[in-house]
């Protein structure tokens, strides 16, 4: 039966702290990150939702430790995680793995329930596997009560639309959320084209993750962490972005600052039709230190100053400054698009040609460890 809970759009905040950065994919030494301090500071600044995944290495454990150390009540924040993706080329959407993954996430995150659970990177499995996973997650929601809302995440926007429509058609219930990443940025606005279809498929919220394109839109280039250069952007696109960064620097700005401002401001408005609380498009931003968090929140506060947010009073001078900043950033965006030329709105293939799910290829379906032996190693969790 369809959920009788309030729509996710009425409870999901429009800015979510992403914790994929709590991993050596983006950083060379995750144990040195001030994860407790980042989470505590985010909560103090009014950030009340955190996105993670078992695929993000120690992220779930570090986030669970940080939330516990913050002493904020569980009801004051939302935890969003994922299921299905195990490794770079290993996926398991079976009901058995879904159940195991949920129980493991509950342990790692030190909570009795999860606010939102996504099927992670759905383009790497078949539509039937996605449907099976969604049904199992809904069974857990309805029978066990350890999940509140359910969605799918991935990269290719047309496929996300097709899968959302399939779920509605086959189950009579729309997904609570569909999240894509790097698809509404200064480089690529592809997510906007899917909004009408997703809304028509009954999707309540469409969060836009990674307005910096997984670090592509930075003046110093893509991040290179402990696992090396993982970014899928081709060298030609990277070259154009580097040229744009130099051009913007000549204007007295940094590419990442302009990109964050443009992404947050435009998605707050473009994504409003499938947005969160206050009718504001939902963005997911990851940070690796307190300085990045403060900069993001400074920009976000300024963005809100220029929006008609219910219940938020803004001084006239702040509102005017925000609107002027929007005009300035839009002018810089036009210059970036001229440099990008044919690489504007380019989307890299996902998955790559020749991809094989090694879990299926090797017939691995029975190696689920009993939860009694799943241990949460807190020894490397950073402290306040």
N, C-alpha and C positions, 0 to 999 in steps of 0.2 A: 504494500500500500504506500502511496506517496507520503512523504514526511508531513507532519502537521506543525512543524516548528516554524517560527517566523522566518521570512525569506532572508537569505544570507546578506542581501543588499541592505538590510535594516540594521545589521550588527557589525559588519566588517568595516574596520577603519580604512580611510583612503590612503594611508601610508603604512607599509609593512616593512619591518626590518628583516632583510634576507640574510641567512647565515651560511650560504654556500662558501663564504669567505673564511669560515672557521674550518679550513681544510688546506692541505698543502698543494691543492690545485692552483690556488691564487697566491699563496704565500709559501716561502721556502721553509719556514719553521713555525708550524701552527702552535707549538707549545709556548712560544714567546708572545702570542697575541693576548691582549688584555680582555679576554672574552667576558669575564665577570664584570669588569668595569664598563665595557661597552653596553651590555644588557642593562645594568643598573642605571647608567646614564640615559639610555633610551627610554626606560620606564619613567624616569624622573622628568624627562622632556615631554612625556605624554604619548610616546609610542607604545601601543598596546597589543601588537600582533607580531609574531615572529615566525618566519618560514624556514623550514629545514628539510632534511631527507636522510634516510639511511645511506644513500649513495654518496653523501658529502663527508665521507670519512668519519672523523670524531665529532662532527657538528651536533648531532642529537645529544650526545653525552655532555658536551661542553655547554650547550644551551640549557639542558636540564639542570646542570650544576649551577649555572649562573642564575637561573630563575629561582632556584631554591635558596641561593645565597642572598638574593635581593630582598627576601622576606615580604614581597608583595603578595597579597592573597591571590589564589588561583583564579578567582572569578574576575580579577581586574585585568587580565590579559588573555590573548588567544594564541594557541599553538597550532601551527599548520605544518603537516609533514606529508610524506609520500610513501607509496609502496610500488613494488614491481621491478625497479631497477636495482641490480646488485653490483654490477661492474660495468666497465666501458662497453663490453659486448656480451653482457649476461643479464637476461631478464627472466623473471618468473611471475606470471600473472595468475597462477593456479590458486584456487581457494585455500589449499593447504598452506602455501607460502604467504598468502595475504593474511591469514589468521596468525601465523607465526610472526610476520613482520609487524603487525599491529601490537601484539603483546610485547615484542622486543622494544618497540618505540615507546610504549607506555612506561616500561622499566627505565629506559635511558633518559626519558624526559621527566621522570619522577612525577607522573600525573596519573589520575584515574580515568581521564578522558582526553580525546583529541578534538579540537574544534573543527578543523577541516583536514581531509585526507585526499590527496590527488593520486591518481594512477600516473606514475612518473614516465615521461617521454614515450607517449603512446604510439609514436610513429615507428617504433622498433619492434612492435608485435602486431598480430593480426587483429582486425576488428572484432572477431569472435572472442579473442582473449580479453580485449578491453571490456566487452559486454559481460563476460563471466566475472571479471574483477569488480566491476561496478555493482553487479547483483550481490556479490559476496560482501562488499563493503556496506551495502544497504541492509543486508541481513544482520550484520554486526550492529549497525545503527539501531535497527528496530528491535532486535532480540537482546543484545548485550548492553547497548547504551553507551559504549565506549567511544563512539564516533558521533559527531553531530551533523556535519555537512560533507558532501562528497563531490569531487570533480576530477578533471583530467588535465594534464599539462603536457606541453610539447612545443616543438618549433614550427612545423609547417602549418600555416593558418588554414589553407583549404582543407587539409585533412582533419584538423581540429573541428572545423565546421561540420564536415561529413560525419564524424564520430558523435558529435553532440546531437545531430539530427537522428542518427541511428538509435542512440539511447532513448530519445523521446519516442521514436516510432515503435521500438521494441518493448518498452517498459511503461509507456504512458506517463512518465515522470521526467522532467528536464533535469539536467545537471545543475548543482548549486553553483559551480564555478568552472571556468575554463581559463587556464593561465598559459600565456605564451611569454617567451623571453626574446629580447633583442629584436623585436618585431614592431616596436613603436619607439624609434630613436631618431636622432638627427640624420642618421644614415638610411633608415628603413622604416617606412610608415605602413608596412603591409598589414598590420593587425587591424587598422581602421577599416579595411575593406571587408573584414569578416564580421563586423559588429551586428549588422542587420540579420544575417543568417543565425548567428549565435543567439541573439535575442528571440528570433523566431523559433529557435529550438528549445525555448524555455529556460535558457541559462540565466541565472540571477546576477552573477558577477563575472567580469572578465578582467582580472588583474594583469597589469603589464609589468613584467619583471625585467630588470637590467636595462634601464634607460641609457646606460653607457655601452650597450652591446657587448656584454661580458668583458669589458675593459678595452674594447676596440677604440672607443672615442676618448682616448687619453693623449695628452701631449707627449708622454714618454713611451707610447706604444702599448701593445697588448701585455698583460701580466705574464710573467714567467715564474712559476712556483717550483715546488720540489719535484714536480713531475714533468718539468720542461715546458716547452711551448705547446699548449694544447689547443690554441684558438683556431677555429676552422676558416677564418677569413683568408682569402687568397692574397698573395703578395701584391698584386695590382691594386686591390682595394686598400690594403695597408699603406701602400705608397701614396694614394690619393688622400687618405686620412692624415698622414704625416704632413703632406703639403697644406692641407686645411688647417692643421694645428699651427704651422708656421705663419700662415696668413692671419689667423686669429691673434696669435701672439703679437704680430705687428700692429694690431688694433688695441693692444693693451689688455687682452683677456687670455684666459686659458681654455682650451678646447673642452676639457672635462666640466668646467664651471658652466660654460654656455650650453653644453649638452644636457647637463642635469637640469638646468633651469628650463630649457626648451622642452625636455621630455616630461618633467613633472607638470609644468604649466599647461601644455597642450593636451596631455592625457587626462588631466583633471577635468577638462572640458569635453574633449572628444569621447572619452570613455564614460561620460556621465550617464548615458542611457543604460549601461550595465555596470554602474558604479556601486560605491559603498555608502556608508552613513553620510547624510547630507547631499546625496546625489552627486558625489564627486568621484571621478574615475580613480580606480585603485592602482597604486604603483608599489612595486617591491624594490627596495634599494638595499644593496649590501655594502657594508663598510668593514675596514680592517683595523681601524684605530679611532680614538676619540676625536681627533682633528677632523677626519672625514665625516664622522657623525655630526659634529657641530656645524660643519659647512653645509651638509645636507639639510639639517633642520633650519638653518638660517635661510636657505633658499626656499624651503617648503613654507616657512612662515610668511615669506614675502609673496609667494604664489597665492596663498590663501588670502592675503590682504587685497588681492585684485579680483577675488571671486565673491559672488553673493552667497556666502555661507550662512545658513540659518542660525541665528543666535550668536553670531560672532560680530561684535562691534569693532569697526576699524576707523581710526582717525583719517580725516580726508587727505592729509598730506601723505600718509602711508599708502592709501589706496591709489593716489595719483602717481606716486613713485613706482608702485608695482606695475601699473599700466604702462608707464613710460619705459620701464625695464623690459616689459614684454615687447614693445615696439623695437627697442634696440636689439634684443636677442633675435627677433624675427628678421631684422636686416642682416645680422651676422649669419643667420641660417641660410638666407638667400645666397650669400657669398660662398658658404660651404657647399651648397648644392651645385653651384656653377663649377666648383673644383671637382666634385665627385662625378659629374656628368653621368655616364652610363652606369656608374656604380651606385647611384642613388636608387634606393629600393631593391638593391640586390639582396637575395636571400640564398645562403649557401645550402647545398643539399644535406638533408638529414633524413635517414642515415646515408652514409657514403655508399657508393656503388660497390657491390660485392659483400655488403655486410651480412654476417651470419650470427644468429643468436647461439653462442657456444653452449648454453645450457640445454637448448633443444637439440643441437647437433650431437652432443655427447649423451643425451638421454638422462640428464641429471634431474631427477624429480623426487628423490627419496632421501636427501641428505640434510633434512631439517633437524637441527640439534634441539633437544628438549630444552625448554626455557630455564629449567633448573640449572643448566650449565652456562647460560648466558650471563656473563658478569660485566658489570659496569666499572671500568677502570677510571677512577677519579684522580689518580696520582699525578697526572699531567695537567689537570684543569688549572687554569690561571686563577689567581686570587685578586681581590680588590686591593 
